[in-house]
Amino acid sequence: MLVRIAQGEVARRGPWLRITGPELDDLAHQAAADALVAITGKLGQFRGESRFTTWAYKFVIFEVSAKIGRHFWRHPTVPLDAEDWDRLPARFGADPAHQAEWGDLFAALRRAVDTELTPRQREVFVAIVLNDVPLDSLVLSLGSSRNAIYKMLFDARRKLRAVLAANGYLPDDSPRGS
């Protein structure tokens, strides 16, 4: 069962990371084996508040995430310090006709990223948004947690949205007092 869950998860994530064939299958088997070791070690902590298979499932997903993250850093496709702002319009689905219209917005976004974000927020934002680095890989690289990275990205996006709204590039969605 653990191998089947791991194979499903790596099949879902694998093509995005360009992992295929025997390497993908090996990754699934390693993750399932490591999950089994973790489950066995924490068996006494199972409280029965959910089905055992549901509880075990989370161990497999965690191990797949960790394995894929380590795999990414062994074969990185994009260096973390490289910034490709020219790809940004395509990431938001802007076709060439709209890219020209949105040029000012993207220029303002770049200025805001450079001036408004802390160095760590900028590093996380650039890695995830511009360089398309997988979250799990970034967590391993920065020695952080998923929640800390999510929070940092959330705060960075909130800052950027506020700056862009204040300068008239986006509608002001901030709540108003009565």
N, C-alpha and C positions, 0 to 999 in steps of 0.2 A: 504494500500500500504506500509506504514512504517513497519508494522509487517511482511509482506511478505519479504521485503528487509532485515530486521533484522534476520529473520529465515534463509534466504539463507546465510547470512554472518556467523552466528553462526554455521550453519551446515558445512560450509566450514572450519572454524577454530576449531570447537568443538572437533572432533576426535583427533586432534593433541595434544590437552590439556586434553584429556580423560574426556570430559564433555559429558554426554549423557542424553537421556530421558527427564523427566519433568524438570530437572534442566536447560537443554539446551533451552527448550521452554520458561521457566520462564525468562531466561536471555534475550531472544529475545523480549519478551513482555515488560520487564523493559526498555530495550534499546529503543524500539519504543516509549514508553510513554515519556521517558526523551527527546528523539529527538523531539517529538511533542511540548513539553514545550519549548525547545530551539528554534525551528522554530517559534513558536508563539511569543516568546520574541524578535526575530530578524526579524520579517516580514517586518518591515520598512526599513531594510537594503538590501532587495532584489531589485537589480537594473534592472532585466530583461535581463541581458547579456547572460543568458542561460535559458533553460527551467526550470520552477519552480521545477519539479520533480527531475531534476539533482541537483539543489541547495539543495533540501531537502535530497537527497540521502547521501550527505556528512555528514549531521548531524547524520544520522542513523549509518553510518560506524564509525564515531568518538565515538558515544555512545557504540557501540558493542566493540570497542577496549578498551575503558575505563572499561567497565564491565568485560571483559575477564581478563584484567590486574589486577583488584581488586580481581577477583576470584582466580587467580593464587597465589596471595600473601596470601590469606586465607588458601590455601592448597598447599604450595610449595612442589614440588617433589624433588628438589635438593637445598641444602643450597648454598648460593652464595659463601661462602668461601671454599667450597670443590672443588678440582681440580682433574679431572680424566683424566690424560694425556694418560692413556692406551686406552681410548675410541676414541681418536683422529684419529688414522688410519682408523677406521671403518667409522667415519664421512666423510672422504674424499673418501670412497669407495674402500679402499685398502683391497684386499683379504689377507688371511694369508700368502700366498707365497710372496706377495709384501711387506707385513708389515716388514719382516726381512730386505729386501733391503732398505726400507725407514727408518729404525731405526736411522741411522745417521742424516737424515734430521729432523726427529721429535725431536731428542735430541738437535740439533742445534736450532730448533724453540723454544723449551722450554728454552734454555739458553738465546735466544734473547728476549723472552717475559719477563724473569726475569731481564735482564740487560738493555734493550733498551727502554722499555716502561715506561711512567710515571705511578704512582700508579693508577690514574683514568683510563688511557688507558688499563692498565693491568686488572683492575676490569671489565671493559666493555668487553674486548676481552675474558677473561676467562668465564664470564657469558654467552655470546652469543655463542662463538665457542665451548667451552668445556662442559658447563653445559646445553646448549640448552634452555636457559631462553628466553621466548618470548620478543621481543623488547618492546611491550607495557607495559609489566610487569616491565621491567628494567627501563623504563622511569618513572613509578610511584614510584618505589623503590628509585631511585636516585634523584627524584624531579627535573628532567631535561625535555628537550623536545626531540621529535623524531629526529629533525634535529641535535641537539647537539650530540646525541648518534651516529647517522649516521656519522657525521663528525669525532668524536673521533675514531670510528671503522675504518673509512677510513684512518685516519692518522696513526693509529696503524698498519694496514695492509701494508701501504706504507713503514713504518719504518722497519717492519719485512722482507718485500720483499727485501729492499735495503741491509739489513744485510746478509740475506741468499744468495743474488746474489754476494755480495762482498766476501763472504767466499766460493764461488764456488758451492753452493748447488742448485742454480737456474740460468737460463740464465739471463744475464744482459739486461733488456729491456729498460734501460734509454735512452732517446734521446741523440744523439751525435751531436756536433756542426759540421759545414762544414769545 
